[in-house]
Amino acid sequence: MAIRVILAEDNYLAREGIVRVLESIEDLDLVAAYGDLDAVRAGVERDRPDVVVTDIRMPPSHTDEGIRLADELRTTRPEVGVVVLSQHESPLYALALFDRGAERRAYLLKERVRDQSELGRAVREVAGGGSVVDPRIVEALLSAHTRAHAPLEELTPRELEILALIAEGRSNTAIAEALVVTKRAVERHINAIFRKLELEESEDVSRRVTAALLYLTRAD
């Protein structure tokens, strides 16, 4: 069965280009395309898509509508995947997208749309409950932390297990319940993860989300 997709993009030329790419992918069914946040919200309710492919910026404010839409759908339609397309390499947008977990979310730079296979893979991945992070975003994230690599291989199997649950957006309490350990034990493991990954406190960037993105990159 084809994956039902709706597109949110206000720029006419960009929209037409993305429409052509989506329509050329055999296992996708492009149901509709919209140009502003209110229209795509209504479209989600009316069209019942499996995945929304959305620009970050669109009317009314041309700021972060795509990120806000993805966040709203966590509550209103958690079964709907979201692929966010952006011209911006700033990792802060990706951090905001994945702040409540990575499940059914993807962040791609718009230049990837030219590659039919890249966009198709992202749509299929989020439709199946997975996630995709553009490699350039991860590079920018690592650069922002002035680190050449993430020493994930230094983590123990238990720490990797906890990091995977962090990537799902689970709280410390939920992780403790899932692993049948104390919350204090989970906190100790998380502190060890942050230390090994050399993640310092920051007003702008959540260490939990940064660690999750690094884990997702490893998983790919």
Secondary structure as UniProt FT lines:
FT   STRAND          3..8
FT   HELIX           12..23
FT   TURN            26..27
FT   STRAND          28..34
FT   HELIX           37..47
FT   STRAND          51..55
FT   TURN            59..61
FT   HELIX           65..76
FT   TURN            78..79
FT   STRAND          81..86
FT   HELIX           91..97
FT   TURN            98..100
FT   TURN            103..104
FT   STRAND          105..109
FT   HELIX           110..114
FT   HELIX           116..127
FT   TURN            128..129
FT   STRAND          131..133
FT   HELIX           135..144
FT   TURN            145..146
FT   HELIX           152..154
FT   HELIX           157..167
FT   TURN            168..169
FT   HELIX           172..179
FT   HELIX           183..196
FT   TURN            197..198
FT   HELIX           207..219
//
